[in-house]
Amino acid sequence: MASIDKSRRNLHVTIKKLADATMRARLHALYDHCIIEWRSDIQVLDDKDNASDITCNRDNLLELAELRGLPEIVSPLESFEAECTDAGRLIAEDDEGTLKNLQQR
């Protein structure tokens, strides 16, 4: 029974790692293909504990998105991804309709 529990825990950890990796890959793809620039008023501390504006780049946005408790970053990206996916489906459906019309001629 203990080995089954251990296997379940290992499976749960593996699934969590895969889910995190998948989310990270999706965010990377969204950033690389859709985000031109971004701005933030987030302050960060440098090595001397001086506050300065966060550098608005890919790595920092993705790092912020991976932090728990910051849904204001991930939620809009997920909504945008869903809209892109829906738009892609509509385009594919239109293309299929156009292809059928051309084949009937």
N, C-alpha and C positions, 0 to 999 in steps of 0.2 A: 504494500500500500504506500509506503514511503517513497518508493521509486516512481510510482505513478504521480504522486504529488510533485516530486522533483521534476519529472518530465513535463508536467503541466506548467510549472513555474518557468522552466527553460523555454517552453513553447511561447508562453506569454511574453517573456523578455525578447525572444526572437521576433515575434509579431510586432511588438512595440518598436524595436529597432528598424524593422522594415517599413513600418508606417511613418516613422520619423524621417527615414531616408527618402521615402516617396514624397512626403510633403516638402522636404528640402529641395528635391529635384524639380518639383512643380514650381516652387517659388523662384528657383534659379531660372527656369524657362520663362516664366512670366516676366521676371526682371530683364532678362537678356533680350526679349522680343518686344516688350511693351512699355517699359519705363524709360522715359527720356531723361528726366531729372526729378529730383525730389528735394524738399526743404524741410527743416525741422528746427524747433526751438529747444531741443534737448541739449543739455549741457553735460559735458564729460570732464573728468579730471585727468590731467596729464601726469607725468612722473613726479612733478613737483607739487602736486595737488592744486594746480591752478585750473580754474574752470574755463572752458572754451566751448564753442559750438561744435557739435558732432560733425564729422566729415560725412557728407551725404553721398555715399558711394554704395556699390552693390553689397560688399561684405558687411558693412554696418547695418544696412536695411535688413539683410537676411538674418544677421545676428539678433537684431531687435525682434524680428518676426518669430524667431525660435524661443524667445523668452516667454515664459508662462505669464499670464496676466496682462498681456498687451493685445487684446482683441481688436483694438482700433487700427492695428497694422495688418493683421492677418485677415480679418473679416472683409475689408474692402477688396483685398487681393483675391479672396475666394469668390466674392460676388462677381468681380471682373472676370475671373476664370470661367465661372458658370455662364456669364453673358457671352463670352467668346465661344464657348462650347456650343451654346444654343445657336449662335449666329452661324457657326460652322455646319451644324445640322441643317439649318434652313438653306444654306447655300448648296449643300449636298443634295437635298431634296429637290431644289430648283434645277440643279444640273441633271438629276435623273429624269425630271419631267421634260427638260429640253432635249435630252438624248432620246427619250421615247418618241417625242414629236418628230425629231429628225429621222428616226428609223421608220416611222409610218409614212413618210413621204415617198 
